[in-house]
Amino acid sequence: MYLTLLNDFIVEAKSRTYVGGGSPRPSCRLGSHDIGYERGEWRYLDSYFGGTDFCGQETVWLNGEPIWAMNYFGHIIEPGLIDGSRAGAVIKAALSSMYSEKKRFLGGMEFDHAFGLYIDSSEGDCAHFRGMEMIIVEERRAYELDYRGGLIRL
């Protein structure tokens, strides 16, 4: 039950922040870009550095205690095939579809977009996972992002 509630909150928070065009928050670390969401006793923060090539961490708190986190690093591999703006459009469309239709945030999906084929694959569940998302353009990997995370045990 606990993991289901956590998964549902993560999907809700992700759909209302990066994918949903949520408002930026004040930077919590020098030079970071932050975006967050709260509902009741739940709090979510996505804090990242960079732009086209970037790294970041998402964290969920319950009643003020950190309980879950995910780290990620993404970058353009083939700038001649895709730029940051197009990659962002593909990612937002694909993730929006995953969150609204599949009600999950972990991979196992492909999404065809005018700018490229989005593929997300992962192992594990909300408690402990790792995965990769990529965009294929002209049958070549043009963008990739590695991610991993899970429950935080205090």
Backbone bond lengths (Angstrom), bond angles and torsions (degrees), N, CA, C in turn:
res aa  C-N    CA-C-N  psi(-1)  N-CA   C-N-CA  omega(-1)  CA-C   N-CA-C  phi
1 M - - - 1.456 - - 1.533 111.11 -
2 Y 1.364 116.10 -45.54 1.465 121.48 -178.81 1.524 110.61 -58.86
3 L 1.337 117.65 -45.72 1.467 120.53 -179.37 1.520 111.58 -66.04
4 T 1.313 117.85 -33.61 1.464 121.06 176.98 1.524 110.38 -65.20
5 L 1.327 117.46 -44.27 1.469 121.39 177.78 1.523 110.45 -63.32
6 L 1.335 116.65 -42.08 1.462 120.61 178.77 1.524 110.60 -63.86
7 N 1.322 117.40 -48.34 1.463 121.36 178.69 1.529 110.44 -57.22
8 D 1.322 117.00 -45.89 1.466 120.78 -179.23 1.530 111.29 -61.71
9 F 1.341 116.84 -39.95 1.460 119.07 178.90 1.528 111.19 -68.52
10 I 1.321 117.74 -40.72 1.465 121.00 179.17 1.528 109.92 -60.65
11 V 1.323 117.37 -46.05 1.466 121.37 178.65 1.530 110.02 -60.75
12 E 1.323 116.92 -45.11 1.468 121.48 179.12 1.531 110.82 -61.12
13 A 1.334 116.87 -46.32 1.459 120.90 -177.95 1.522 111.74 -66.30
14 K 1.317 117.14 -44.53 1.466 120.69 179.95 1.528 110.78 -63.38
15 S 1.329 116.69 -37.77 1.466 119.41 -178.58 1.529 112.00 -71.27
16 R 1.330 117.32 -18.70 1.464 120.48 -178.55 1.530 113.39 -104.68
17 T 1.327 116.93 -0.09 1.465 119.61 -179.44 1.524 109.31 -111.34
18 Y 1.319 118.94 -102.45 1.470 121.27 -176.52 1.529 111.89 -55.88
19 V 1.312 117.29 -54.13 1.467 121.35 -176.82 1.520 111.57 -66.85
20 G 1.326 117.08 -37.48 1.456 121.24 -176.60 1.516 115.07 -89.64
21 G 1.322 117.19 4.56 1.459 120.07 178.64 1.513 113.93 70.53
22 G 1.340 116.69 36.02 1.464 120.71 179.10 1.515 112.73 -61.71
23 S 1.307 116.21 161.59 1.466 122.03 -177.31 1.523 111.26 -77.16
24 P 1.329 116.03 138.09 1.476 119.69 175.83 1.528 111.11 -61.84
25 R 1.310 115.44 150.05 1.462 123.35 175.91 1.525 108.96 -105.81
26 P 1.321 116.66 163.08 1.469 118.14 172.65 1.532 109.53 -58.22
27 S 1.305 115.49 143.43 1.456 121.69 -178.43 1.530 110.70 -62.85
28 C 1.337 117.59 128.05 1.463 120.79 178.79 1.531 111.45 -89.86
29 R 1.334 117.10 -13.97 1.465 123.06 176.38 1.521 106.97 -137.16
30 L 1.309 117.08 146.79 1.456 121.89 -177.29 1.526 110.86 -53.56
31 G 1.333 116.91 117.44 1.454 122.51 177.57 1.516 116.03 85.71
32 S 1.330 118.14 1.35 1.472 119.54 -179.09 1.520 111.32 -83.73
33 H 1.329 114.80 155.56 1.466 123.22 171.98 1.522 105.29 -106.53
34 D 1.326 117.26 123.76 1.462 121.20 -174.37 1.519 110.80 -123.55
35 I 1.334 113.63 142.28 1.458 120.34 175.49 1.530 106.55 -145.51
36 G 1.323 117.27 136.01 1.456 119.40 -173.66 1.512 113.64 -140.39
37 Y 1.326 113.89 175.04 1.468 121.53 -178.42 1.531 107.99 -155.44
38 E 1.313 116.90 143.27 1.463 122.55 175.66 1.524 110.18 -133.34
39 R 1.332 114.33 147.67 1.473 121.40 169.93 1.514 107.24 -150.96
40 G 1.328 116.05 115.71 1.463 120.39 179.91 1.517 111.03 57.98
41 E 1.329 115.74 -126.30 1.467 120.87 -178.46 1.536 113.18 -84.71
42 W 1.343 116.60 -0.40 1.464 122.28 -178.59 1.530 110.72 -95.52
43 R 1.340 116.43 142.20 1.467 122.27 176.56 1.528 109.04 -140.98
44 Y 1.326 116.59 139.24 1.469 123.29 -178.97 1.521 108.92 -131.11
45 L 1.332 116.73 138.64 1.456 121.55 175.35 1.522 109.44 -139.13
46 D 1.326 115.45 130.05 1.464 123.40 171.81 1.523 105.55 -109.74
47 S 1.332 116.92 118.68 1.461 122.63 -178.07 1.527 107.90 -127.52
48 Y 1.343 116.54 121.78 1.464 119.21 -175.45 1.518 111.68 -140.16
49 F 1.325 115.15 164.60 1.458 123.98 177.59 1.519 108.56 -122.95
50 G 1.319 116.05 144.73 1.458 121.21 174.77 1.510 112.05 103.08
51 G 1.322 114.22 -166.68 1.456 121.94 -179.05 1.516 109.63 -144.23
52 T 1.331 116.54 -91.72 1.466 120.17 177.94 1.522 110.49 -64.46
53 D 1.315 117.25 -44.94 1.465 123.46 170.35 1.523 105.57 -106.75
54 F 1.327 117.78 130.54 1.459 120.06 -169.67 1.520 111.73 -152.64
55 C 1.326 115.79 158.69 1.461 121.38 172.64 1.520 107.75 -140.83
56 G 1.322 115.55 152.99 1.452 118.09 -177.90 1.501 113.98 -166.38
57 Q 1.317 113.73 -179.23 1.454 121.57 178.81 1.514 109.17 -143.44
58 E 1.318 115.56 136.84 1.456 122.76 172.30 1.522 106.95 -108.99
59 T 1.329 116.03 139.58 1.459 120.92 -179.70 1.521 109.18 -135.51
60 V 1.341 115.72 143.58 1.462 122.40 174.17 1.525 108.10 -119.48
61 W 1.332 115.68 133.74 1.452 123.17 174.16 1.525 108.52 -113.46
62 L 1.318 116.17 144.75 1.463 122.57 172.26 1.521 106.74 -125.74
63 N 1.328 116.40 121.77 1.467 121.97 -176.89 1.529 111.73 52.92
64 G 1.326 116.29 39.95 1.456 120.94 176.11 1.520 116.02 82.06
65 E 1.328 118.19 -0.69 1.468 122.00 -179.86 1.527 109.53 -107.45
66 P 1.335 118.49 131.87 1.467 119.56 175.91 1.532 109.46 -68.91
67 I 1.343 116.24 128.32 1.466 119.53 -176.38 1.525 113.64 -123.31
68 W 1.343 117.49 -16.69 1.466 120.77 -174.12 1.520 108.54 -153.09
69 A 1.337 116.42 145.19 1.465 119.97 176.23 1.519 110.02 -150.98
70 M 1.326 115.11 155.73 1.464 122.73 175.41 1.527 107.76 -140.65
71 N 1.339 115.96 132.59 1.462 122.32 174.44 1.519 108.81 -106.43
72 Y 1.342 116.58 150.15 1.464 119.76 179.91 1.527 111.19 -150.85
73 F 1.335 115.23 154.56 1.454 123.05 173.30 1.521 107.58 -141.23
74 G 1.326 116.99 125.22 1.460 121.73 -179.98 1.511 111.10 -129.73
75 H 1.349 115.74 150.74 1.460 119.26 178.72 1.526 111.59 -160.27
76 I 1.319 114.10 156.73 1.464 122.01 174.87 1.529 107.30 -81.49
77 I 1.307 116.52 126.38 1.464 121.44 179.12 1.524 110.53 -92.73
78 E 1.330 115.89 -38.39 1.468 122.09 -176.63 1.535 109.59 -123.54
79 P 1.345 117.44 84.20 1.471 119.08 -178.12 1.527 113.70 -62.98
80 G 1.313 117.90 -17.30 1.460 120.13 175.56 1.521 112.88 -75.88
81 L 1.340 116.34 -15.08 1.467 120.92 -178.64 1.522 113.34 -103.40
82 I 1.334 116.61 -30.30 1.470 119.92 -177.50 1.523 108.61 -153.79
83 D 1.319 116.34 147.41 1.459 120.67 174.79 1.532 108.50 -114.12
84 G 1.332 115.88 176.40 1.455 120.67 -177.52 1.515 113.99 -60.18
85 S 1.319 116.95 -37.40 1.459 120.87 -179.53 1.535 111.46 -65.62
86 R 1.316 116.11 -46.40 1.479 119.50 179.43 1.527 111.29 -68.52
87 A 1.321 116.71 -41.22 1.467 119.60 177.69 1.529 109.86 -59.71
88 G 1.342 116.47 -43.97 1.459 120.22 178.38 1.519 112.81 -60.76
89 A 1.329 116.92 -38.82 1.474 120.41 178.65 1.523 110.63 -64.51
90 V 1.333 116.92 -42.49 1.474 120.86 179.17 1.526 110.00 -63.63
91 I 1.330 115.87 -48.23 1.462 121.12 -177.01 1.527 110.98 -62.32
92 K 1.322 117.69 -46.74 1.470 120.27 -179.87 1.524 111.47 -61.48
93 A 1.321 118.10 -42.30 1.469 120.69 179.50 1.525 110.93 -65.70
94 A 1.342 116.71 -43.94 1.468 120.53 -178.48 1.524 111.00 -65.90
95 L 1.329 116.93 -47.49 1.464 119.70 -178.86 1.525 111.84 -66.91
96 S 1.304 117.12 -37.46 1.462 120.04 175.96 1.524 110.37 -57.90
97 S 1.317 116.17 -43.09 1.465 120.94 177.76 1.528 110.89 -63.82
98 M 1.331 117.03 -45.25 1.466 120.43 -179.28 1.520 110.79 -62.54
99 Y 1.332 117.60 -45.44 1.463 120.21 -177.35 1.525 111.75 -66.78
100 S 1.330 117.29 -43.46 1.467 119.19 -175.11 1.526 112.79 -79.26
101 E 1.319 117.55 -38.61 1.469 120.25 -175.97 1.524 113.36 -89.75
102 K 1.328 116.98 -40.59 1.459 120.07 -173.76 1.525 112.98 -100.18
103 K 1.339 117.22 -13.30 1.470 123.13 177.95 1.527 111.75 55.59
104 R 1.342 115.71 39.88 1.458 120.32 176.34 1.518 108.84 -145.37
105 F 1.336 116.34 166.29 1.457 120.66 179.46 1.514 112.32 -116.56
106 L 1.313 119.09 -8.64 1.461 122.15 179.13 1.519 110.45 -93.68
107 G 1.324 115.60 155.25 1.462 125.09 -171.16 1.508 117.91 -56.92
108 G 1.317 113.35 -151.49 1.449 120.64 -174.42 1.511 111.23 89.57
109 M 1.337 115.98 36.30 1.459 117.73 -179.15 1.520 111.21 -149.34
110 E 1.325 113.39 156.02 1.454 122.41 170.73 1.518 107.21 -125.82
111 F 1.326 115.69 146.09 1.455 120.72 -178.41 1.523 107.40 -141.93
112 D 1.323 116.26 119.82 1.459 121.08 -179.21 1.525 109.57 -90.07
113 H 1.321 116.11 126.63 1.461 123.38 -177.99 1.525 107.92 -130.71
114 A 1.304 117.61 156.67 1.466 121.64 179.98 1.530 112.36 -57.84
115 F 1.349 117.70 -29.09 1.459 120.99 -178.37 1.525 113.53 -92.39
116 G 1.325 118.66 -6.20 1.458 120.66 179.29 1.511 112.72 157.15
117 L 1.336 115.31 168.94 1.459 122.59 178.21 1.525 108.82 -93.68
118 Y 1.320 116.75 120.20 1.462 123.15 178.51 1.523 108.17 -91.37
119 I 1.316 116.68 130.57 1.462 122.55 176.93 1.524 107.80 -129.86
120 D 1.327 116.54 130.32 1.462 121.96 176.66 1.516 107.83 -128.86
121 S 1.331 116.49 123.45 1.465 120.72 177.47 1.521 108.36 -129.76
122 S 1.328 116.03 145.66 1.463 119.85 -178.98 1.516 110.33 -150.93
123 E 1.328 114.75 164.14 1.466 123.61 173.69 1.519 107.37 -121.84
124 G 1.318 116.88 144.77 1.451 121.26 175.60 1.511 112.88 95.68
125 D 1.337 114.06 -167.50 1.456 120.93 178.83 1.514 109.07 -135.83
126 C 1.283 116.72 -169.55 1.463 123.21 -175.75 1.540 111.68 -53.96
127 A 1.321 118.12 -30.45 1.464 122.30 -177.19 1.524 112.58 -72.59
128 H 1.335 117.87 -33.84 1.468 122.20 -179.55 1.520 107.77 -164.75
129 F 1.324 117.45 122.63 1.457 120.28 -174.18 1.525 111.32 -153.61
130 R 1.316 114.30 165.26 1.459 122.47 169.18 1.515 107.23 -152.43
131 G 1.329 115.18 153.64 1.454 117.52 -178.20 1.511 112.46 -169.03
132 M 1.333 113.93 -178.21 1.453 121.29 179.04 1.520 108.58 -145.75
133 E 1.336 114.65 139.94 1.455 119.82 169.22 1.518 106.76 -115.87
134 M 1.315 115.47 149.19 1.460 120.15 179.12 1.508 109.78 -148.42
135 I 1.325 114.89 160.39 1.458 121.45 173.00 1.527 106.42 -123.45
136 I 1.317 114.53 126.76 1.458 122.24 178.99 1.531 107.76 -102.44
137 V 1.328 116.01 128.83 1.463 122.63 177.19 1.528 106.85 -130.33
138 E 1.311 116.24 128.81 1.467 121.98 -178.91 1.534 111.12 51.35
139 E 1.332 115.07 43.28 1.461 124.36 177.67 1.531 113.57 63.20
140 R 1.342 117.00 21.26 1.463 121.52 177.31 1.520 109.80 -127.71
141 R 1.316 115.97 144.40 1.459 121.12 177.36 1.521 107.96 -71.02
142 A 1.335 116.70 114.13 1.460 121.95 -176.40 1.530 112.35 -101.55
143 Y 1.330 116.79 -24.37 1.465 123.21 -178.01 1.510 107.97 -147.46
144 E 1.349 116.35 146.83 1.459 119.75 172.73 1.521 110.73 -149.54
145 L 1.321 114.80 153.87 1.451 122.47 176.80 1.522 107.80 -141.47
146 D 1.329 116.75 129.43 1.468 122.48 173.74 1.520 108.20 -101.11
147 Y 1.339 116.21 141.89 1.460 120.00 177.66 1.506 110.30 -143.05
148 R 1.314 115.42 154.01 1.469 121.66 175.35 1.517 109.16 -159.21
149 G 1.327 115.24 153.39 1.456 117.48 -179.62 1.514 112.62 175.03
150 G 1.322 114.72 -168.00 1.449 120.92 178.57 1.511 112.05 156.67
151 L 1.331 114.46 -161.74 1.456 121.08 -177.94 1.517 111.08 -68.48
152 I 1.322 115.59 146.31 1.445 122.76 174.80 1.517 107.04 -103.33
153 R 1.300 116.65 125.63 1.468 121.53 178.93 1.511 108.60 -104.70
154 L 1.309 116.80 120.42 1.477 121.04 179.23 1.509 111.22 -90.19
